[in-house]
Amino acid sequence: MLTNISIKNYALIDYLNVDLHQGLNVITGETGAGKSIIIDALTLLLGYRANKSNIREGTKKMTVQGLFEITDNKNVKAVLEKFDIDFEEDQLILSRMIDQRGKNVCRANGVIITVAQLRMIGNDLIDIHSQHEHQSLFQRDNHRKLLDALGGSESEELLEKASEYATILRETVKKIRHLENDARALERQKEMDAYELKDIQSANLKQDEDESLENEKRRLENSEQLFTNSNEAYELLNGNEKDYENGLLTKVSELRRRIEELANIDVFFESYQTTLDSVYHDLENLSMEIANYIDTVDFEVDRLDEVEKRLSIIDQLKRKYGGSIQEIISYGDNLAHQLEGLSNRDEQIENLKIENKKCFDEYLVVAEQLHELRIKSAHVLKEGLERELKDLSMEKAKVEVSVERERKLVSPTGQDTVEFLISTNPGTSPKPLRKIASGGEMSRIMLSIKCIFGDHDRIQTMIFDEIDTGISGRTAQAVAEKIFTLSQTHQIICITHLPQITAMADNHFYVEKRADDQDTQVNFKQLDEAQRTEELARMLSGAEMTQKTLEHAYEMLEMTKAIKLKRKDYYGNT
């Protein structure tokens, strides 16, 4: 629900701040006073196209801001959550600024958003209808949604299933087409994959093989130095063939004996005795390891060539398929999997077609159930709409709800195309709503649909911009009562010239245009009871207001109060 709108520097509006309320809000004023300017400004908050020429002359930018109460508006909340916009206390503040350069700055609760995002939010906030503009209920794409709304939870469940099956079918067909398209390209891909896989598999790579080979290469390249140094280290530990007594192990053994003798006399040396025992055993182990290592030192030149060739092969594979042996092996595994898929392409296509046929059969069952439910809802809608139109002095109107099924169609909403058709005169065939020419008839048809779908309509605020063209008298009173009934479940903002609708208002606003030699401004104010009576008298007289028209206006307001009370009681008990 729209609770406040603030407009600055828009067209003839310098600054305007208006609080709006639940129920029926009526806006009146002289022709040309600027009543529709307010609605035009409001459309900017819904993401409609902006025109910088509407910026008030002498100013640099125009701004429109709206405060909405969204407690029961699940659709708007879902969109806000999608855009990561917080909504505290179920309130939403939308604002839009347009400057002379054409720059747009849109915000939702302080978060900057795009015009497209603003429109997505606005789609579920306000529904505007005027004589010059189609609105949601008259767009054929929405006829199916409205019919499904009459189907209630049963329709929702079937639509959910239809959407699920349609998604599966779409993905399955996509996979089939991908496999069937460009057979030559797939064959070339198969040959390339096979070549690369053979290249990798023939190398017979082992994990961390390159590190092991690099280490072996270093040993082979330095085998002479390794042999010399290890022999010299062994002689330092054990002595040479001519002088064993000078070996480090012999010297340490002698030192152990001396320290042992000292420890037998003085406990001071006992700890050192333990240290020397450990050192001797470590040196002894080192001596054995060096002796074994000397036996492994390889002087084979042929082996070095083999290692270098193997490393060259691995380096080539790394340049082609990955920076490490693990990456090469993984790439090969992927190739094998992809090649298996390409080799089994015909089998895959056949399996997918079987799966697609089974899913389509299940989809047809749901589509049939949806079709039958829509036929049933269409009958309910036809009777309801003809009844509403009869109340609005269109007794001869005949309504048809076309539900055409296309059995080859696959869509998330089933196989039906829905359109509302109407004949307003006897002897004429029903035509689509959008082709109804008479403004008065269009207004009553629109209002009837609104009344029928009022409980199902997700949009809480409806704006009627001078939809009363071409009606008067008894029809005007019927239209007024219908609008008031609709206002029991929706916030209605209605710009009107009809006294009958004006008298039904819960809140009455008056727009006037004031001009002097330098400036023209549009003013907007809410009327109290006395001012309402005067404005209604002006509308009734159409010229100079007299005491008689004032009395007539007063009587009309008193009569309307009784009608409103009766309507409220009726609505509350139904």
SELOFI-871036 format. One record per residue (C-alpha): residue number from 1; x, y, z. Coordinates in Angstrom, 3 decimals. Layout:
# SELOFI-871036
(atom NUM, (X, Y, Z))
...
***
This chain:
# SELOFI-871036
(atom 1, (0.000, 0.000, 0.000))
(atom 2, (1.223, 3.492, -0.889))
(atom 3, (1.222, 5.573, 2.303))
(atom 4, (3.116, 8.670, 1.167))
(atom 5, (4.343, 10.267, -2.030))
(atom 6, (6.766, 13.181, -2.242))
(atom 7, (7.338, 15.011, -5.544))
(atom 8, (9.833, 17.808, -6.176))
(atom 9, (10.352, 19.879, -9.340))
(atom 10, (8.177, 17.701, -11.573))
(atom 11, (6.366, 19.589, -14.381))
(atom 12, (4.185, 22.235, -12.624))
(atom 13, (4.823, 20.786, -9.166))
(atom 14, (7.318, 22.719, -7.050))
(atom 15, (7.027, 20.506, -3.981))
(atom 16, (4.280, 18.122, -2.982))
(atom 17, (4.020, 15.760, -0.015))
(atom 18, (0.836, 13.696, 0.323))
(atom 19, (-0.209, 11.028, 2.830))
(atom 20, (-2.523, 8.393, 1.343))
(atom 21, (-4.678, 5.864, 3.151))
(atom 22, (-6.343, 2.478, 2.900))
(atom 23, (-9.734, 2.378, 1.185))
(atom 24, (-10.994, 4.707, -1.552))
(atom 25, (-8.855, 7.807, -2.165))
(atom 26, (-10.525, 10.159, -4.654))
(atom 27, (-8.731, 13.009, -6.453))
(atom 28, (-10.812, 15.767, -8.074))
(atom 29, (-10.193, 19.201, -9.559))
(atom 30, (-10.932, 21.378, -12.542))
(atom 31, (-10.062, 20.073, -16.007))
(atom 32, (-6.419, 20.887, -16.661))
(atom 33, (-5.632, 21.418, -12.981))
(atom 34, (-2.892, 18.795, -13.079))
(atom 35, (-4.553, 15.786, -11.456))
(atom 36, (-2.886, 13.311, -13.805))
(atom 37, (0.525, 14.925, -13.303))
(atom 38, (0.646, 13.257, -9.885))
(atom 39, (-0.034, 9.846, -11.415))
(atom 40, (2.543, 10.509, -14.146))
(atom 41, (5.128, 11.314, -11.479))
(atom 42, (4.198, 8.159, -9.590))
(atom 43, (4.890, 6.022, -12.656))
(atom 44, (8.556, 7.023, -12.365))
(atom 45, (8.689, 5.062, -9.095))
(atom 46, (7.432, 2.002, -10.958))
(atom 47, (10.323, 2.091, -13.420))
(atom 48, (8.445, 3.688, -16.305))
(atom 49, (10.378, 5.659, -18.900))
(atom 50, (11.448, 9.123, -17.708))
(atom 51, (11.606, 12.316, -19.746))
(atom 52, (13.963, 15.037, -18.613))
(atom 53, (11.673, 17.613, -20.286))
(atom 54, (9.344, 17.087, -17.272))
(atom 55, (11.883, 18.726, -14.967))
(atom 56, (10.345, 21.940, -13.645))
(atom 57, (11.588, 24.941, -15.573))
(atom 58, (14.448, 26.724, -13.826))
(atom 59, (15.544, 23.673, -11.802))
(atom 60, (18.298, 21.116, -12.384))
(atom 61, (16.641, 17.883, -11.318))
(atom 62, (13.332, 16.298, -10.341))
(atom 63, (12.792, 13.792, -7.545))
(atom 64, (9.946, 11.416, -6.700))
(atom 65, (9.810, 9.357, -3.522))
(atom 66, (7.207, 6.895, -2.284))
(atom 67, (6.688, 5.112, 1.018))
(atom 68, (5.016, 1.704, 0.772))
(atom 69, (3.715, -0.639, 3.444))
(atom 70, (4.471, -4.198, 2.216))
(atom 71, (3.374, -6.384, 5.151))
(atom 72, (1.313, -8.801, 3.017))
(atom 73, (3.159, -8.348, -0.283))
(atom 74, (5.144, -11.594, -0.588))
(atom 75, (6.099, -10.971, -4.212))
(atom 76, (7.750, -7.618, -3.497))
(atom 77, (9.583, -9.079, -0.501))
(atom 78, (10.911, -11.904, -2.672))
(atom 79, (12.251, -9.416, -5.242))
(atom 80, (13.855, -7.298, -2.496))
(atom 81, (15.538, -10.370, -1.021))
(atom 82, (16.804, -11.278, -4.494))
(atom 83, (18.448, -7.836, -4.727))
(atom 84, (19.745, -8.119, -1.129))
(atom 85, (17.679, -5.139, 0.055))
(atom 86, (16.586, -5.025, 3.703))
(atom 87, (13.007, -4.038, 4.573))
(atom 88, (12.627, -3.134, 8.226))
(atom 89, (9.152, -3.006, 9.758))
(atom 90, (7.722, -4.090, 6.380))
(atom 91, (8.296, -0.653, 4.860))
(atom 92, (9.770, 0.175, 1.472))
(atom 93, (11.013, 3.593, 0.363))
(atom 94, (11.513, 3.981, -3.382))
(atom 95, (13.080, 7.106, -4.850))
(atom 96, (14.128, 8.253, -8.293))
(atom 97, (16.067, 11.336, -9.349))
(atom 98, (16.457, 12.533, -12.941))
(atom 99, (18.675, 15.498, -13.855))
(atom 100, (18.997, 17.671, -16.953))
(atom 101, (21.655, 15.354, -18.401))
(atom 102, (19.187, 12.480, -18.314))
(atom 103, (20.995, 10.732, -15.458))
(atom 104, (18.819, 8.403, -13.362))
(atom 105, (19.526, 7.528, -9.734))
(atom 106, (17.099, 4.957, -8.293))
(atom 107, (17.080, 3.715, -4.713))
(atom 108, (15.184, 1.117, -2.706))
(atom 109, (15.517, 1.576, 1.043))
(atom 110, (18.668, 3.578, 0.391))
(atom 111, (20.295, 0.974, -1.874))
(atom 112, (21.101, 2.159, -5.389))
(atom 113, (19.382, -0.002, -8.021))
(atom 114, (18.923, 0.046, -11.795))
(atom 115, (15.774, 1.244, -13.565))
(atom 116, (15.128, -2.378, -14.614))
(atom 117, (15.302, -3.510, -10.980))
(atom 118, (12.996, -0.635, -9.991))
(atom 119, (10.463, -1.840, -12.557))
(atom 120, (10.643, -5.413, -11.252))
(atom 121, (9.790, -4.123, -7.777))
(atom 122, (7.091, -1.767, -9.085))
(atom 123, (5.334, -4.528, -11.034))
(atom 124, (3.917, -5.881, -7.765))
(atom 125, (3.229, -2.564, -6.024))
(atom 126, (0.742, -0.577, -8.092))
(atom 127, (-1.612, -1.332, -10.972))
(atom 128, (-2.512, 1.721, -13.068))
(atom 129, (-5.408, 1.914, -15.486))
(atom 130, (-6.459, 4.860, -17.605))
(atom 131, (-8.421, 5.435, -20.800))
(atom 132, (-5.192, 5.836, -22.746))
(atom 133, (-3.153, 3.024, -21.331))
(atom 134, (-3.520, -0.760, -21.210))
(atom 135, (-2.913, -2.248, -17.801))
(atom 136, (-2.109, -5.705, -16.559))
(atom 137, (-5.625, -7.202, -16.682))
(atom 138, (-6.001, -6.275, -20.355))
(atom 139, (-2.744, -7.809, -21.513))
(atom 140, (-3.443, -11.249, -22.980))
(atom 141, (-0.395, -12.758, -21.293))
(atom 142, (-2.076, -12.147, -17.951))
(atom 143, (-5.378, -13.796, -18.854))
(atom 144, (-3.954, -17.256, -18.238))
(atom 145, (-2.586, -16.145, -14.845))
(atom 146, (-5.976, -14.806, -13.826))
(atom 147, (-7.755, -17.965, -14.885))
(atom 148, (-5.254, -20.058, -12.931))
(atom 149, (-5.846, -17.843, -9.888))
(atom 150, (-9.448, -19.046, -9.890))
(atom 151, (-8.109, -22.618, -9.766))
(atom 152, (-6.537, -21.980, -6.352))
(atom 153, (-4.129, -24.479, -4.775))
(atom 154, (-4.984, -27.215, -7.298))
(atom 155, (-3.833, -24.940, -10.097))
(atom 156, (-0.642, -24.036, -8.203))
(atom 157, (0.300, -27.699, -7.738))
(atom 158, (-0.290, -28.518, -11.408))
(atom 159, (1.687, -25.463, -12.544))
(atom 160, (4.578, -26.498, -10.325))
(atom 161, (4.601, -29.976, -11.907))
(atom 162, (4.297, -28.550, -15.431))
(atom 163, (7.225, -26.225, -14.804))
(atom 164, (9.341, -29.100, -13.446))
(atom 165, (8.613, -31.344, -16.450))
(atom 166, (9.132, -28.480, -18.913))
(atom 167, (12.569, -27.773, -17.423))
(atom 168, (13.599, -31.437, -17.736))
(atom 169, (12.322, -31.594, -21.327))
(atom 170, (14.139, -28.408, -22.267))
(atom 171, (17.449, -29.696, -20.862))
(atom 172, (16.999, -33.127, -22.475))
(atom 173, (16.293, -31.653, -25.918))
(atom 174, (19.306, -29.381, -25.491))
(atom 175, (21.541, -32.391, -24.794))
(atom 176, (20.140, -34.314, -27.791))
(atom 177, (20.699, -31.384, -30.151))
(atom 178, (24.212, -30.918, -28.842))
(atom 179, (25.020, -34.561, -29.555))
(atom 180, (23.340, -34.548, -32.973))
(atom 181, (24.708, -31.249, -34.255))
(atom 182, (27.895, -31.091, -36.349))
(atom 183, (28.786, -34.798, -36.550))
(atom 184, (32.041, -33.993, -38.418))
(atom 185, (33.206, -31.684, -35.648))
(atom 186, (32.463, -34.378, -33.088))
(atom 187, (34.399, -36.939, -35.130))
(atom 188, (37.373, -34.571, -35.352))
(atom 189, (37.162, -34.060, -31.605))
(atom 190, (37.098, -37.817, -31.120))
(atom 191, (40.270, -38.272, -33.233))
(atom 192, (42.064, -35.469, -31.388))
(atom 193, (41.098, -36.871, -27.988))
(atom 194, (42.249, -40.348, -28.996))
(atom 195, (45.617, -39.022, -30.227))
(atom 196, (46.269, -37.047, -27.048))
(atom 197, (45.176, -39.926, -24.817))
(atom 198, (47.530, -42.327, -26.628))
(atom 199, (50.338, -39.779, -26.296))
(atom 200, (49.818, -39.641, -22.522))
(atom 201, (49.201, -43.340, -21.955))
(atom 202, (52.246, -44.421, -23.990))
(atom 203, (54.462, -42.453, -21.609))
(atom 204, (53.253, -44.631, -18.697))
(atom 205, (53.828, -41.841, -16.203))
(atom 206, (54.208, -42.486, -12.489))
(atom 207, (53.428, -40.062, -9.694))
(atom 208, (56.490, -37.926, -8.686))
(atom 209, (58.590, -39.741, -11.298))
(atom 210, (60.183, -36.496, -12.472))
(atom 211, (61.524, -35.657, -9.006))
(atom 212, (63.072, -39.119, -8.660))
(atom 213, (64.660, -38.846, -12.122))
(atom 214, (66.066, -35.379, -11.436))
(atom 215, (67.739, -36.704, -8.293))
(atom 216, (69.144, -39.713, -10.168))
(atom 217, (70.428, -37.406, -12.906))
(atom 218, (72.338, -35.307, -10.379))
(atom 219, (73.942, -38.465, -8.923))
(atom 220, (74.951, -39.796, -12.343))
(atom 221, (76.408, -36.461, -13.417))
(atom 222, (78.478, -36.273, -10.199))
(atom 223, (79.237, -39.989, -9.715))
(atom 224, (83.051, -39.565, -9.714))
(atom 225, (82.943, -36.851, -7.070))
(atom 226, (80.444, -38.874, -5.025))
(atom 227, (82.711, -41.941, -5.161))
(atom 228, (85.876, -39.998, -4.230))
(atom 229, (84.286, -38.092, -1.358))
(atom 230, (82.538, -41.130, 0.088))
(atom 231, (85.808, -43.157, 0.009))
(atom 232, (87.713, -40.379, 1.720))
(atom 233, (84.985, -40.088, 4.355))
(atom 234, (85.174, -43.850, 4.938))
(atom 235, (88.994, -43.691, 5.399))
(atom 236, (88.630, -40.802, 7.870))
(atom 237, (86.370, -42.993, 9.942))
(atom 238, (88.264, -46.310, 9.600))
(atom 239, (91.772, -45.393, 8.514))
(atom 240, (93.461, -46.676, 5.379))
(atom 241, (95.000, -50.036, 4.632))
(atom 242, (98.421, -48.914, 5.939))
(atom 243, (97.297, -47.126, 9.075))
(atom 244, (94.069, -48.383, 10.718))
(atom 245, (95.046, -46.963, 14.096))
(atom 246, (94.593, -43.354, 12.892))
(atom 247, (90.911, -43.889, 11.946))
(atom 248, (88.368, -41.749, 13.769))
(atom 249, (86.522, -44.798, 15.108))
(atom 250, (89.802, -46.165, 16.609))
(atom 251, (90.558, -42.808, 18.211))
(atom 252, (87.034, -42.496, 19.661))
(atom 253, (87.241, -46.084, 20.951))
(atom 254, (90.494, -45.265, 22.727))
(atom 255, (88.945, -42.109, 24.157))
(atom 256, (85.995, -44.151, 25.474))
(atom 257, (88.381, -46.501, 27.294))
(atom 258, (90.236, -43.630, 28.948))
(atom 259, (87.078, -41.872, 30.063))
(atom 260, (85.701, -45.166, 31.387))
(atom 261, (88.810, -45.575, 33.563))
(atom 262, (88.399, -42.002, 34.804))
(atom 263, (84.720, -42.555, 35.577))
(atom 264, (85.614, -45.595, 37.695))
(atom 265, (87.643, -43.268, 39.893))
(atom 266, (85.621, -40.008, 39.681))
(atom 267, (81.853, -39.883, 39.005))
(atom 268, (82.403, -36.493, 37.318))
(atom 269, (83.206, -38.331, 34.060))
(atom 270, (80.207, -40.682, 34.066))
(atom 271, (77.983, -38.374, 31.970))
(atom 272, (80.711, -37.954, 29.361))
(atom 273, (81.074, -41.705, 29.153))
(atom 274, (77.431, -41.940, 28.015))
(atom 275, (77.957, -39.173, 25.447))
(atom 276, (80.982, -40.917, 23.953))
(atom 277, (79.087, -44.214, 23.729))
(atom 278, (76.386, -42.496, 21.648))
(atom 279, (78.937, -40.733, 19.435))
(atom 280, (80.802, -43.975, 18.776))
(atom 281, (77.649, -45.872, 17.756))
(atom 282, (76.519, -42.994, 15.465))
(atom 283, (79.935, -42.904, 13.734))
(atom 284, (79.886, -46.688, 13.427))
(atom 285, (76.446, -46.560, 11.740))
(atom 286, (77.638, -43.785, 9.441))
(atom 287, (80.639, -45.889, 8.445))
(atom 288, (78.383, -48.787, 7.425))
(atom 289, (76.036, -46.494, 5.464))
(atom 290, (78.982, -44.964, 3.563))
(atom 291, (80.303, -48.435, 2.745))
(atom 292, (76.920, -49.434, 1.332))
(atom 293, (76.602, -46.124, -0.578))
(atom 294, (80.001, -46.655, -2.238))
(atom 295, (78.656, -49.901, -3.702))
(atom 296, (75.681, -48.044, -5.265))
(atom 297, (77.635, -45.291, -7.008))
(atom 298, (76.945, -45.816, -10.737))
(atom 299, (79.379, -44.733, -13.448))
(atom 300, (77.146, -45.892, -16.354))
(atom 301, (76.961, -43.232, -19.099))
(atom 302, (74.131, -45.103, -20.838))
(atom 303, (71.926, -44.792, -17.793))
(atom 304, (72.454, -41.029, -17.710))
(atom 305, (71.289, -40.864, -21.358))
(atom 306, (68.190, -42.874, -20.493))
(atom 307, (67.321, -40.573, -17.585))
(atom 308, (67.777, -37.425, -19.676))
(atom 309, (65.597, -38.816, -22.486))
(atom 310, (62.878, -39.762, -20.019))
(atom 311, (62.938, -36.287, -18.460))
(atom 312, (62.729, -34.755, -21.956))
(atom 313, (59.595, -36.790, -22.690))
(atom 314, (58.024, -35.674, -19.399))
(atom 315, (58.879, -32.007, -20.128))
(atom 316, (57.208, -32.244, -23.549))
(atom 317, (54.065, -33.681, -21.987))
(atom 318, (54.065, -30.904, -19.385))
(atom 319, (54.178, -28.253, -22.128))
(atom 320, (51.195, -29.899, -23.888))
(atom 321, (48.935, -31.112, -21.115))
(atom 322, (49.838, -29.622, -17.732))
(atom 323, (52.516, -28.226, -15.442))
(atom 324, (52.936, -31.383, -13.404))
(atom 325, (52.666, -35.145, -13.757))
(atom 326, (49.465, -35.068, -11.664))
(atom 327, (47.888, -32.519, -14.053))
(atom 328, (48.905, -34.631, -17.071))
(atom 329, (47.390, -37.774, -15.542))
(atom 330, (44.166, -35.872, -14.673))
(atom 331, (43.978, -34.474, -18.205))
(atom 332, (44.317, -37.993, -19.568))
(atom 333, (41.528, -39.252, -17.286))
(atom 334, (39.253, -36.460, -18.578))
(atom 335, (40.133, -37.330, -22.156))
(atom 336, (39.258, -40.979, -21.542))
(atom 337, (35.901, -39.978, -20.053))
(atom 338, (35.170, -37.555, -22.893))
(atom 339, (36.225, -40.091, -25.514))
(atom 340, (33.934, -42.684, -23.962))
(atom 341, (31.089, -40.181, -24.198))
(atom 342, (31.840, -39.443, -27.857))
(atom 343, (32.160, -43.129, -28.679))
(atom 344, (28.789, -43.832, -27.090))
(atom 345, (27.088, -40.818, -28.716))
(atom 346, (24.468, -42.809, -30.603))
(atom 347, (23.622, -44.827, -27.512))
(atom 348, (23.372, -41.623, -25.458))
(atom 349, (21.077, -39.996, -28.013))
(atom 350, (18.799, -43.027, -27.998))
(atom 351, (18.673, -43.121, -24.183))
(atom 352, (17.937, -39.384, -24.040))
(atom 353, (15.121, -39.759, -26.562))
(atom 354, (13.576, -42.532, -24.473))
(atom 355, (13.881, -40.358, -21.370))
(atom 356, (12.394, -37.399, -23.268))
(atom 357, (9.414, -39.470, -24.473))
(atom 358, (8.668, -40.704, -20.962))
(atom 359, (8.887, -37.187, -19.509))
(atom 360, (6.718, -35.729, -22.295))
(atom 361, (4.013, -38.350, -21.624))
(atom 362, (3.994, -37.340, -17.956))
(atom 363, (3.922, -33.674, -18.978))
(atom 364, (0.877, -34.325, -21.208))
(atom 365, (-1.033, -35.770, -18.249))
(atom 366, (-0.416, -32.603, -16.217))
(atom 367, (-1.206, -30.377, -19.227))
(atom 368, (-4.519, -32.206, -19.686))
(atom 369, (-5.399, -31.706, -16.013))
(atom 370, (-4.537, -28.011, -16.288))
(atom 371, (-6.636, -27.700, -19.432))
(atom 372, (-9.677, -29.278, -17.788))
(atom 373, (-9.301, -27.074, -14.708))
(atom 374, (-9.041, -23.965, -16.902))
(atom 375, (-12.170, -24.944, -18.831))
(atom 376, (-14.003, -25.230, -15.510))
(atom 377, (-12.599, -21.878, -14.297))
(atom 378, (-13.482, -20.273, -17.622))
(atom 379, (-17.139, -21.187, -17.082))
(atom 380, (-17.051, -19.651, -13.591))
(atom 381, (-15.393, -16.502, -14.959))
(atom 382, (-17.902, -16.160, -17.815))
(atom 383, (-20.868, -16.299, -15.441))
(atom 384, (-19.242, -13.980, -12.913))
(atom 385, (-18.207, -11.381, -15.463))
(atom 386, (-21.617, -11.309, -17.158))
(atom 387, (-23.226, -10.880, -13.732))
(atom 388, (-20.924, -7.977, -12.852))
(atom 389, (-21.498, -6.302, -16.220))
(atom 390, (-25.242, -6.633, -15.779))
(atom 391, (-24.920, -4.671, -12.525))
(atom 392, (-23.120, -2.004, -14.540))
(atom 393, (-25.928, -1.578, -17.108))
(atom 394, (-24.399, -3.911, -19.717))
(atom 395, (-27.228, -6.464, -19.636))
(atom 396, (-26.640, -7.592, -23.242))
(atom 397, (-22.921, -8.262, -22.818))
(atom 398, (-21.779, -11.800, -23.630))
(atom 399, (-18.428, -13.063, -22.423))
(atom 400, (-16.308, -15.876, -23.803))
(atom 401, (-13.105, -17.212, -22.281))
(atom 402, (-11.050, -18.872, -24.998))
(atom 403, (-8.850, -21.750, -23.827))
(atom 404, (-7.012, -23.144, -26.851))
(atom 405, (-4.661, -26.091, -26.384))
(atom 406, (-1.569, -26.672, -28.540))
(atom 407, (-0.616, -30.311, -27.963))
(atom 408, (2.919, -29.967, -29.306))
(atom 409, (3.699, -26.979, -27.105))
(atom 410, (5.955, -27.398, -24.093))
(atom 411, (5.945, -24.487, -21.668))
(atom 412, (6.208, -24.137, -17.872))
(atom 413, (2.522, -23.123, -17.785))
(atom 414, (1.056, -25.944, -19.842))
(atom 415, (-0.215, -26.020, -23.418))
(atom 416, (-3.038, -23.488, -23.265))
(atom 417, (-3.437, -20.036, -24.749))
(atom 418, (-6.055, -18.070, -22.822))
(atom 419, (-7.863, -14.932, -23.952))
(atom 420, (-10.899, -13.058, -22.705))
(atom 421, (-13.450, -12.155, -25.405))
(atom 422, (-16.587, -10.043, -25.161))
(atom 423, (-19.560, -8.903, -27.201))
(atom 424, (-21.275, -5.776, -25.865))
(atom 425, (-24.055, -5.635, -28.459))
(atom 426, (-26.537, -8.332, -29.564))
(atom 427, (-25.718, -9.880, -32.922))
(atom 428, (-21.968, -9.182, -32.752))
(atom 429, (-19.397, -11.891, -32.241))
(atom 430, (-17.135, -11.737, -29.174))
(atom 431, (-13.842, -9.904, -29.663))
(atom 432, (-10.656, -9.660, -27.579))
(atom 433, (-10.886, -7.135, -24.732))
(atom 434, (-8.097, -5.027, -26.217))
(atom 435, (-10.264, -4.377, -29.299))
(atom 436, (-13.235, -2.903, -27.408))
(atom 437, (-13.537, 0.652, -28.723))
(atom 438, (-15.957, 2.409, -26.341))
(atom 439, (-14.224, 4.108, -23.407))
(atom 440, (-17.260, 3.691, -21.182))
(atom 441, (-17.570, 0.003, -21.999))
(atom 442, (-13.846, -0.526, -21.497))
(atom 443, (-14.073, 1.110, -18.060))
(atom 444, (-16.939, -1.103, -16.932))
(atom 445, (-15.355, -4.276, -18.307))
(atom 446, (-12.119, -3.454, -16.554))
(atom 447, (-13.900, -2.716, -13.284))
(atom 448, (-15.900, -5.961, -13.497))
(atom 449, (-12.743, -7.990, -13.975))
(atom 450, (-11.141, -6.165, -11.071))
(atom 451, (-14.086, -7.007, -8.842))
(atom 452, (-14.026, -10.699, -9.776))
(atom 453, (-10.289, -11.043, -9.352))
(atom 454, (-9.934, -8.633, -6.459))
(atom 455, (-9.307, -11.418, -3.968))
(atom 456, (-6.756, -13.049, -6.273))
(atom 457, (-4.918, -9.931, -7.438))
(atom 458, (-1.438, -9.777, -5.906))
(atom 459, (-1.206, -5.994, -6.388))
(atom 460, (-2.549, -4.143, -3.345))
(atom 461, (-2.798, -0.614, -4.784))
(atom 462, (-4.910, 0.211, -7.852))
(atom 463, (-5.045, 3.563, -9.589))
(atom 464, (-7.989, 4.509, -11.810))
(atom 465, (-7.129, 7.584, -13.871))
(atom 466, (-10.398, 9.039, -15.209))
(atom 467, (-11.893, 5.676, -16.138))
(atom 468, (-15.398, 7.184, -15.859))
(atom 469, (-15.412, 8.611, -19.383))
(atom 470, (-18.661, 7.956, -21.220))
(atom 471, (-20.795, 6.982, -18.233))
(atom 472, (-23.362, 8.861, -16.136))
(atom 473, (-26.601, 8.493, -14.196))
(atom 474, (-27.534, 5.027, -12.932))
(atom 475, (-24.459, 3.470, -14.540))
(atom 476, (-22.223, 5.980, -12.794))
(atom 477, (-23.769, 5.066, -9.430))
(atom 478, (-23.248, 1.363, -10.125))
(atom 479, (-19.606, 2.017, -11.068))
(atom 480, (-19.113, 4.045, -7.881))
(atom 481, (-20.479, 1.236, -5.713))
(atom 482, (-18.301, -1.329, -7.489))
(atom 483, (-15.188, 0.781, -6.931))
(atom 484, (-16.076, 1.199, -3.273))
(atom 485, (-16.558, -2.569, -2.896))
(atom 486, (-13.139, -3.128, -4.466))
(atom 487, (-11.644, -0.652, -1.985))
(atom 488, (-12.586, -2.990, 0.883))
(atom 489, (-9.704, -5.275, -0.089))
(atom 490, (-7.440, -2.882, -1.991))
(atom 491, (-6.142, 0.619, -1.714))
(atom 492, (-7.854, 2.552, -4.526))
(atom 493, (-6.631, 5.892, -5.859))
(atom 494, (-9.189, 7.282, -8.295))
(atom 495, (-9.040, 10.448, -10.389))
(atom 496, (-12.611, 11.227, -11.395))
(atom 497, (-15.122, 13.801, -12.663))
(atom 498, (-18.115, 11.812, -11.443))
(atom 499, (-19.968, 13.065, -8.348))
(atom 500, (-21.193, 9.521, -7.652))
(atom 501, (-17.639, 8.192, -7.260))
(atom 502, (-16.515, 11.282, -5.368))
(atom 503, (-19.278, 10.868, -2.818))
(atom 504, (-18.096, 7.320, -2.105))
(atom 505, (-14.587, 8.447, -1.120))
(atom 506, (-13.047, 7.546, 2.218))
(atom 507, (-10.476, 10.273, 1.599))
(atom 508, (-11.010, 13.191, -0.780))
(atom 509, (-8.114, 15.190, -2.273))
(atom 510, (-8.438, 18.350, -4.336))
(atom 511, (-5.975, 19.538, -6.989))
(atom 512, (-5.841, 23.095, -8.229))
(atom 513, (-3.523, 25.053, -10.483))
(atom 514, (-2.468, 28.546, -9.425))
(atom 515, (-0.698, 31.010, -11.675))
(atom 516, (0.654, 34.536, -11.472))
(atom 517, (2.811, 36.612, -13.808))
(atom 518, (5.982, 34.740, -12.866))
(atom 519, (4.983, 31.187, -12.054))
(atom 520, (2.418, 28.360, -12.282))
(atom 521, (2.073, 25.735, -9.572))
(atom 522, (-0.083, 22.711, -8.812))
(atom 523, (-1.374, 22.432, -5.233))
(atom 524, (-2.804, 19.321, -3.587))
(atom 525, (-4.797, 19.150, -0.361))
(atom 526, (-7.057, 16.779, 1.554))
(atom 527, (-10.584, 18.091, 2.088))
(atom 528, (-12.548, 18.064, 5.318))
(atom 529, (-16.312, 17.364, 5.417))
(atom 530, (-17.360, 20.964, 4.670))
(atom 531, (-14.873, 21.294, 1.827))
(atom 532, (-16.008, 17.955, 0.426))
(atom 533, (-19.588, 19.181, 0.314))
(atom 534, (-18.527, 22.346, -1.536))
(atom 535, (-16.425, 20.414, -4.063))
(atom 536, (-19.236, 17.922, -4.686))
(atom 537, (-21.659, 20.821, -5.203))
(atom 538, (-19.276, 22.318, -7.763))
(atom 539, (-19.137, 19.002, -9.604))
(atom 540, (-22.937, 18.678, -9.550))
(atom 541, (-23.638, 22.199, -10.780))
(atom 542, (-20.988, 22.318, -13.471))
(atom 543, (-21.189, 26.114, -13.192))
(atom 544, (-21.950, 28.565, -10.367))
(atom 545, (-22.450, 26.917, -6.996))
(atom 546, (-25.785, 27.732, -5.296))
(atom 547, (-27.447, 26.953, -2.001))
(atom 548, (-29.543, 24.383, -3.791))
(atom 549, (-26.526, 22.529, -5.175))
(atom 550, (-24.943, 22.623, -1.707))
(atom 551, (-28.065, 21.013, -0.254))
(atom 552, (-28.064, 18.461, -3.043))
(atom 553, (-24.403, 17.672, -2.343))
(atom 554, (-25.087, 17.281, 1.377))
(atom 555, (-28.003, 14.949, 0.722))
(atom 556, (-25.888, 12.921, -1.708))
(atom 557, (-23.136, 12.468, 0.881))
(atom 558, (-25.657, 11.397, 3.532))
(atom 559, (-27.270, 8.887, 1.173))
(atom 560, (-23.841, 7.587, 0.206))
(atom 561, (-22.924, 6.992, 3.849))
(atom 562, (-25.859, 4.596, 4.138))
(atom 563, (-24.895, 2.830, 0.914))
(atom 564, (-21.292, 2.507, 2.087))
(atom 565, (-22.367, 1.120, 5.440))
(atom 566, (-24.612, -1.426, 3.739))
(atom 567, (-21.796, -2.418, 1.360))
(atom 568, (-19.338, -2.823, 4.233))
(atom 569, (-21.758, -4.997, 6.173))
(atom 570, (-22.455, -7.094, 3.080))
(atom 571, (-18.782, -7.502, 2.317))
(atom 572, (-17.965, -8.403, 5.894))
(atom 573, (-20.589, -11.160, 5.902))
(atom 574, (-19.607, -12.747, 2.566))
***
